[in-house]
Amino acid sequence: MTIENHFTTKFGISIAPKSIAQDTVKFIHASDIHLGAAQYQNEDRANDFIHAFKEILDLAIEEHVDFILLGGDVFTSLEMLPGILTKIVSILKDFKEFTNNNILIIAIEGNHDIRKFSRGVRFERRGQSWLKLLNSLGVIILLDADLNAPSEEIFKPYNFKTKQGGKIQIKNIVVYGTHYLGENPISFLSKVRKALVKNNGIYNILLQHFGIEGQMENVPGVNLEDIQPLRHRVDYLALGHFHKQYVLENWIYNPGSSEAVCSIDNSFKRGVFLVEISTKCEKFVKNIKLIPLTNRKYIWDTIYLKYEIRNKKDIETIIINKLSSSLKNLNTDVHPSNHQKPLLYLILKGREPNKSCKIKEKDLRVKICNTFPILDVKVYQKYEKSLKTLDNYILA
């Protein structure tokens, strides 16, 4: 059975042209797509991450960009069902065929790309990632640098035959990139700075996977002062890692995740940057648009238990009755693949139930999903003697 090319179905049979003028470069900067994430072991939820990626590729065609930057964590881990990986490879092959390879996808490895399990530890030995597989198949360009080499050899030009290299030039833009440099990359960034070449008429982009300190509360990052030396050789620092979108000093850009990987991500501004660099006035003029993506709808609800409940059926009845009121306006005819079918984040507060009727979240989840038109539910039990804040609970 032949599977129709998604891009041909959406855009017709014409090949997407490259951006119009030689003195204009257009690109998309995205990150933290987390392909393969199977939130709540829910297949439709796993497809949400693939849908977000396809939306980025669709945008690239619609906007006739020259290339796409992916700032790491393209995959959520090395743990991947074969069917999901096959689907991702097929999408990328279709994209390459439809665009006649005119829109390059340039990526680096993030910390999740080299993780053995989504909730486990990273591989101690480097050398394996799904991005390396996609690079070997020729559907993406994976940049990496040899930080043990002399400065002039750290960033070798990307070789399309060997599929290796740490930099690539597109028109008058040079993109440099390295793999994830760890939680404290400062010593490596000193080597990176020395290896960057700043030539007149060339616009330098450095693709990195780390966060800036202070942009996410209680999450460690790199001190902004420590990366200031890069500014003399980098025009656009393209970051990934933090799922929250931010822009600093008109040269540091982090788009945030393309889909909410955990519940707290829903409170962040996320999406992609659509960037146009022009040299028509003999100097670089940058125009950036913040593009939100179509993400899964979500609902927060809180139920207060006013007294200690000693019967399991009573607590289930209370929860279902309360939700019947707050969820009464949901559309019962929405298919799970439709992003309007929401995720429910349910907080239980008040008096903790008696130990004899302790809530089993798995059982409660099944009952709620069978009763209401929601995709899935995550239950947070936050009783009086428990944690102080919801944020602490989520980040624990």
C-alpha positions as CSV (number, residue, x, y, z in Angstrom):
1,M,0.0,0.0,0.0
2,T,1.4,3.4,-1.0
3,I,1.2,6.2,1.6
4,E,0.6,9.6,0.1
5,N,3.1,12.3,0.7
6,H,1.7,14.7,3.3
7,F,3.2,17.7,1.7
8,T,1.9,16.9,-1.8
9,T,-1.5,16.4,-0.3
10,K,-1.4,19.8,1.5
11,F,0.4,21.9,-1.1
12,G,-0.1,20.2,-4.4
13,I,2.6,18.8,-6.7
14,S,4.7,22.0,-7.2
15,I,8.2,22.0,-5.6
16,A,8.7,24.6,-2.9
17,P,11.0,27.3,-4.2
18,K,13.9,28.8,-2.3
19,S,13.7,32.3,-0.8
20,I,13.6,35.0,-3.5
21,A,16.8,37.1,-3.4
22,Q,20.5,36.3,-2.9
23,D,20.8,39.1,-0.4
24,T,17.9,37.8,1.8
25,V,18.1,34.6,3.9
26,K,15.0,33.2,5.7
27,F,15.0,30.5,8.3
28,I,13.0,28.9,11.1
29,H,14.5,28.5,14.5
30,A,12.8,25.7,16.5
31,S,13.9,23.4,19.4
32,D,12.9,20.8,22.0
33,I,10.4,19.0,19.7
34,H,10.7,15.8,21.8
35,L,9.7,13.4,19.1
36,G,8.9,10.0,20.6
37,A,7.5,11.4,23.8
38,A,4.7,9.1,24.9
39,Q,3.0,11.2,27.6
40,Y,0.7,9.0,29.8
41,Q,1.5,6.1,27.4
42,N,-1.2,7.7,25.2
43,E,-0.8,7.1,21.4
44,D,-2.7,10.2,20.4
45,R,-0.6,12.3,22.8
46,A,2.5,10.9,21.2
47,N,1.2,11.9,17.8
48,D,0.8,15.5,19.1
49,F,4.6,15.9,19.1
50,I,4.8,14.6,15.5
51,H,2.0,16.9,14.5
52,A,3.9,19.9,15.9
53,F,7.0,18.9,13.9
54,K,4.9,18.6,10.7
55,E,3.5,22.0,11.4
56,I,7.1,23.4,11.5
57,L,7.9,21.7,8.2
58,D,4.6,23.1,6.7
59,L,5.5,26.6,7.8
60,A,8.9,26.2,6.2
61,I,7.3,25.4,2.8
62,E,4.7,28.2,3.2
63,E,7.3,30.8,4.0
64,H,9.9,29.6,1.4
65,V,12.7,29.5,3.9
66,D,16.3,28.5,3.1
67,F,16.8,26.3,6.1
68,I,15.4,25.1,9.5
69,L,17.5,25.2,12.7
70,L,16.7,22.6,15.4
71,G,18.4,23.5,18.7
72,G,18.6,20.0,20.2
73,D,16.2,17.6,22.0
74,V,14.6,16.8,18.7
75,F,13.9,13.4,20.2
76,T,12.9,12.8,23.8
77,S,15.2,9.8,24.3
78,L,16.8,6.8,22.5
79,E,13.9,4.7,23.7
80,M,11.6,4.7,20.7
81,L,8.9,2.4,19.3
82,P,9.8,1.3,15.7
83,G,6.5,2.6,14.3
84,I,7.1,6.1,15.6
85,L,10.7,6.2,14.2
86,T,9.5,4.9,10.9
87,K,6.8,7.6,10.7
88,I,9.4,10.3,11.5
89,V,11.8,9.1,8.8
90,S,9.0,8.9,6.3
91,I,7.9,12.5,7.0
92,L,11.5,13.7,6.6
93,K,12.0,11.8,3.3
94,D,8.7,13.2,2.0
95,F,9.8,16.7,3.0
96,K,13.2,16.3,1.2
97,E,11.5,15.0,-1.9
98,F,8.8,17.6,-2.1
99,T,11.2,20.5,-1.5
100,N,13.8,19.0,-3.9
101,N,16.2,19.3,-0.9
102,N,16.0,23.1,-1.2
103,I,15.1,23.6,2.5
104,L,17.9,22.1,4.7
105,I,17.2,20.9,8.2
106,I,20.2,21.7,10.4
107,A,20.3,20.2,13.9
108,I,22.5,19.5,17.0
109,E,22.2,16.9,19.7
110,G,20.6,18.0,23.0
111,N,20.8,16.2,26.3
112,H,17.6,14.2,25.6
113,D,18.8,13.1,22.2
114,I,21.5,11.0,23.9
115,R,19.4,9.7,26.8
116,K,18.9,6.0,27.0
117,F,15.4,6.3,28.6
118,S,13.0,9.2,28.9
119,R,13.2,8.9,32.7
120,G,16.7,7.4,32.9
121,V,20.3,8.6,32.6
122,R,22.3,9.6,29.6
123,F,24.6,7.2,28.0
124,E,28.1,7.4,29.5
125,R,29.6,6.7,26.1
126,R,28.8,9.1,23.3
127,G,28.2,8.1,19.8
128,Q,24.6,7.0,19.6
129,S,21.5,9.1,18.7
130,W,18.6,9.0,16.3
131,L,19.8,12.3,14.9
132,K,23.0,10.5,13.8
133,L,20.7,8.0,12.0
134,L,18.7,10.7,10.3
135,N,22.0,12.4,9.3
136,S,23.3,9.2,7.8
137,L,20.1,8.9,5.8
138,G,20.7,12.4,4.4
139,V,17.3,13.8,5.6
140,I,19.0,16.2,8.1
141,I,22.4,17.9,8.6
142,L,23.8,17.1,12.0
143,L,26.5,19.6,13.1
144,D,29.2,18.8,15.6
145,A,32.6,20.1,16.4
146,D,35.9,18.4,17.5
147,L,36.6,20.4,20.6
148,N,39.9,18.5,21.1
149,A,41.3,19.8,17.8
150,P,43.3,23.0,17.3
151,S,41.1,26.1,17.0
152,E,41.3,26.3,13.2
153,E,40.2,22.6,12.9
154,I,37.4,22.6,15.5
155,F,34.6,23.6,13.0
156,K,35.2,21.8,9.8
157,P,32.9,22.6,6.9
158,Y,30.0,20.1,6.6
159,N,30.9,17.4,4.0
160,F,27.8,16.0,2.3
161,K,29.7,12.8,1.4
162,T,31.1,11.9,4.8
163,K,28.1,13.6,6.5
164,Q,30.4,15.2,9.1
165,G,31.3,18.8,10.0
166,G,30.7,21.6,12.5
167,K,29.6,24.5,10.2
168,I,27.7,25.1,7.0
169,Q,27.4,28.2,4.8
170,I,24.1,29.1,3.1
171,K,24.4,32.3,1.0
172,N,26.1,34.8,3.4
173,I,25.1,33.0,6.6
174,V,27.4,30.6,8.4
175,V,25.8,28.2,10.9
176,Y,28.2,26.7,13.6
177,G,27.0,23.9,15.9
178,T,28.1,21.5,18.6
179,H,26.6,18.7,20.5
180,Y,25.3,19.3,24.0
181,L,28.2,20.5,26.2
182,G,26.8,19.5,29.6
183,E,25.3,21.5,32.4
184,N,28.3,23.7,32.8
185,P,29.6,24.4,29.2
186,I,31.6,27.6,30.0
187,S,35.1,26.0,29.5
188,F,34.0,24.5,26.2
189,L,32.5,27.8,25.0
190,S,35.9,29.4,25.5
191,K,37.2,27.0,22.9
192,V,34.2,27.6,20.7
193,R,34.7,31.3,20.7
194,K,38.4,31.0,19.6
195,A,37.3,28.8,16.7
196,L,34.7,31.1,15.3
197,V,35.7,33.1,12.4
198,K,34.1,36.6,11.9
199,N,34.4,37.8,8.3
200,N,33.0,41.0,6.8
201,G,29.8,40.3,4.9
202,I,29.1,37.1,6.8
203,Y,26.4,36.6,9.4
204,N,27.4,34.1,12.1
205,I,24.8,31.8,13.8
206,L,25.9,29.6,16.7
207,L,23.5,26.7,17.4
208,Q,23.8,25.5,21.1
209,H,21.8,23.6,23.7
210,F,21.9,25.3,27.0
211,G,19.7,27.7,29.0
212,I,20.4,31.2,30.4
213,E,20.4,31.5,34.2
214,G,17.3,33.3,35.5
215,Q,15.0,32.6,32.6
216,M,13.3,29.6,34.4
217,E,12.8,29.8,38.1
218,N,14.8,27.2,40.1
219,V,16.4,25.8,36.9
220,P,20.2,26.2,36.6
221,G,21.6,27.8,33.5
222,V,24.6,29.7,32.1
223,N,25.4,33.1,33.5
224,L,24.6,35.8,30.9
225,E,27.9,37.6,31.7
226,D,29.9,34.4,31.0
227,I,28.8,34.3,27.3
228,Q,29.3,37.9,26.5
229,P,32.7,37.2,24.9
230,L,30.8,35.2,22.2
231,R,28.9,38.4,21.1
232,H,31.9,39.7,19.2
233,R,31.8,36.7,16.8
234,V,28.2,35.6,17.0
235,D,25.3,37.6,15.4
236,Y,22.6,35.2,16.4
237,L,22.9,32.7,19.3
238,A,20.3,30.0,18.5
239,L,19.5,28.2,21.7
240,G,17.5,25.2,22.8
241,H,17.0,23.4,26.2
242,F,14.6,25.7,28.1
243,H,11.0,25.1,27.1
244,K,10.1,28.7,27.8
245,Q,10.5,31.3,24.9
246,Y,12.8,34.2,25.5
247,V,14.9,36.8,23.7
248,L,17.9,38.6,25.3
249,E,19.9,41.6,24.1
250,N,18.8,41.2,20.5
251,W,21.2,38.4,19.8
252,I,20.2,35.5,22.1
253,Y,17.1,33.6,21.0
254,N,15.4,30.6,22.6
255,P,12.0,29.6,20.9
256,G,10.8,27.2,23.6
257,S,9.4,23.7,23.1
258,S,7.1,23.0,20.2
259,E,4.6,21.1,22.4
260,A,4.1,20.9,26.2
261,V,6.3,18.1,27.4
262,C,5.0,18.4,31.0
263,S,2.1,20.3,32.6
264,I,4.2,23.3,33.7
265,D,5.1,23.9,30.0
266,N,1.5,25.0,29.4
267,S,2.2,28.2,31.3
268,F,5.1,29.1,29.0
269,K,5.1,31.0,25.8
270,R,6.4,28.6,23.2
271,G,6.6,28.1,19.5
272,V,9.2,29.0,16.7
273,F,11.0,32.0,15.4
274,L,10.6,32.9,11.7
275,V,13.7,34.9,10.9
276,E,14.6,37.0,7.8
277,I,18.1,38.4,7.4
278,S,18.6,41.1,4.7
279,T,21.8,42.8,3.5
280,K,20.2,45.1,1.0
281,C,21.4,48.2,2.9
282,E,25.1,47.0,3.1
283,K,24.5,45.8,6.7
284,F,22.5,43.1,8.2
285,V,18.8,43.8,9.0
286,K,17.0,41.2,11.1
287,N,13.3,40.7,11.1
288,I,11.8,38.1,13.6
289,K,8.3,36.8,14.0
290,L,7.2,34.7,16.9
291,I,5.0,31.9,15.5
292,P,2.8,29.9,17.9
293,L,2.0,26.3,17.0
294,T,-1.3,24.4,17.2
295,N,-1.0,22.5,20.5
296,R,-3.3,20.2,22.5
297,K,-5.9,22.1,24.6
298,Y,-5.6,21.6,28.3
299,I,-7.8,22.2,31.4
300,W,-6.8,22.7,35.0
301,D,-9.4,21.8,37.7
302,T,-9.2,21.7,41.5
303,I,-11.4,19.7,43.8
304,Y,-11.4,20.4,47.6
305,L,-12.1,17.5,49.9
306,K,-13.6,19.2,53.0
307,Y,-13.4,16.2,55.3
308,E,-11.6,13.0,55.7
309,I,-13.2,10.4,53.5
310,R,-13.2,6.8,54.7
311,N,-14.9,5.0,51.7
312,K,-13.3,4.6,48.3
313,K,-16.6,4.8,46.4
314,D,-17.5,8.1,48.2
315,I,-14.3,9.8,47.0
316,E,-14.8,8.6,43.4
317,T,-18.4,9.8,43.5
318,I,-17.4,13.2,44.8
319,I,-14.7,13.6,42.1
320,I,-17.0,12.5,39.3
321,N,-19.9,14.7,40.4
322,K,-17.6,17.8,40.7
323,L,-16.1,17.2,37.2
324,S,-19.6,16.6,35.8
325,S,-20.3,20.3,36.5
326,S,-17.0,21.8,35.4
327,L,-16.7,19.7,32.2
328,K,-20.3,19.8,31.2
329,N,-19.7,22.0,28.1
330,L,-17.0,19.8,26.5
331,N,-17.9,18.5,23.0
332,T,-18.5,14.8,23.1
333,D,-18.0,14.3,19.4
334,V,-14.4,15.4,19.1
335,H,-12.0,12.7,17.9
336,P,-8.9,12.1,20.0
337,S,-6.6,13.3,17.2
338,N,-8.3,16.7,17.3
339,H,-6.3,19.1,19.4
340,Q,-9.6,20.5,20.8
341,K,-10.0,17.3,22.8
342,P,-8.3,18.4,26.0
343,L,-5.9,17.0,28.6
344,L,-7.2,17.4,32.2
345,Y,-4.8,18.4,35.0
346,L,-6.7,17.6,38.2
347,I,-5.5,18.8,41.6
348,L,-7.0,17.2,44.7
349,K,-6.7,19.5,47.8
350,G,-8.1,19.6,51.3
351,R,-8.2,16.7,53.8
352,E,-6.3,13.6,52.8
353,P,-8.5,10.5,52.5
354,N,-8.2,7.7,55.0
355,K,-5.5,5.2,54.3
356,S,-8.1,2.5,53.8
357,C,-9.4,4.4,50.7
358,K,-6.2,5.8,49.4
359,I,-6.6,6.9,45.8
360,K,-4.9,4.8,43.1
361,E,-4.2,7.4,40.4
362,K,-4.3,4.8,37.6
363,D,-7.7,3.6,38.5
364,L,-9.1,7.1,38.9
365,R,-7.6,8.1,35.6
366,V,-9.3,5.2,33.8
367,K,-12.7,6.1,35.4
368,I,-12.4,9.8,34.5
369,C,-11.4,9.1,30.9
370,N,-14.3,6.7,30.5
371,T,-16.8,9.2,31.9
372,F,-15.7,12.5,30.2
373,P,-14.7,13.5,26.6
374,I,-11.1,14.2,27.5
375,L,-7.9,12.7,26.0
376,D,-6.2,11.9,29.3
377,V,-5.9,13.1,32.9
378,K,-3.0,13.8,35.2
379,V,-3.9,13.7,38.9
380,Y,-2.0,15.7,41.5
381,Q,-2.7,14.9,45.2
382,K,-1.9,18.0,47.2
383,Y,-3.4,17.7,50.6
384,E,-3.0,19.9,53.7
385,K,0.0,18.1,55.1
386,S,1.6,17.7,51.7
387,L,3.7,20.0,49.5
388,K,3.4,23.8,49.9
389,T,3.0,24.8,46.2
390,L,1.9,23.2,43.0
391,D,5.1,24.3,41.3
392,N,7.1,22.4,43.8
393,Y,5.0,19.3,43.2
394,I,5.4,19.5,39.4
395,L,9.1,20.1,39.5
396,A,9.8,17.4,42.1
